[in-house]
Amino acid sequence: MNAAAAPPLPPHGAPTSSETGHSFAELRARAKELLAANINPRTGLATDYLNHYNEAIMLLEMIPDMPECAEDFLAWHPLTYAEHFRASNFKARDLAIAAYDAAAPTIRAQFDAITASMTTILVAVGNALRQVQQDHSRARLAQEAIGWVKPLVMQAGAVINGPGHEADEAEVDHIMTE
């Protein structure tokens, strides 16, 4: 199936296949394709994007014990969802980008707002780290930033996984056979 052939699956109670213009078989094949690529078929989002932020968190976590790691964090730069996948080795990167583009506007807006907040925090922390030279100040700043960003990563994960986030292959198959 072509990456742009069908959108992510509609949420439970959303318009049926006849209302969306896609056949049941197309939606079912799309769900399987997305699941196989580790993309949530309900939201059209992949948790792989959160690795970009988890990398920044990991670098921040190292600063208190190894102050020289601040330079590694300063080399981190924000990437959009599409930029991340284009630069990654993710097998289904084109599918991930197409699914994101086809995701429900409300889901994307919520997800984008959270990732924008993470990016804003991490960029501001980077700017502050460039100005602060004392290791204990850098360590404290890194620890504060971790406390701000980690909960946002969890919120972004919740958006990716959708309500109830039990949408695994068995659940999607069950829903598709109803």
Buried (B, 14 or more C-beta within 10 A) or exposed (E): EEBEEBBBBBBEEEEEBEEBEBEEEBBBBBBBBBBEBEBBBBBBBBBBBBBBBBEBBBBBBBBBEEBEBBEBBBEBEBBBBBBBBBEBEBEBBBBBBBBBBBBBEEBBEBBBEBBEBBBEBBEEBBEBBEEBEEBEEBBBBBEBBBEBBBEBBEBBBBBBBBEEBEBEEEBBEEBBEE
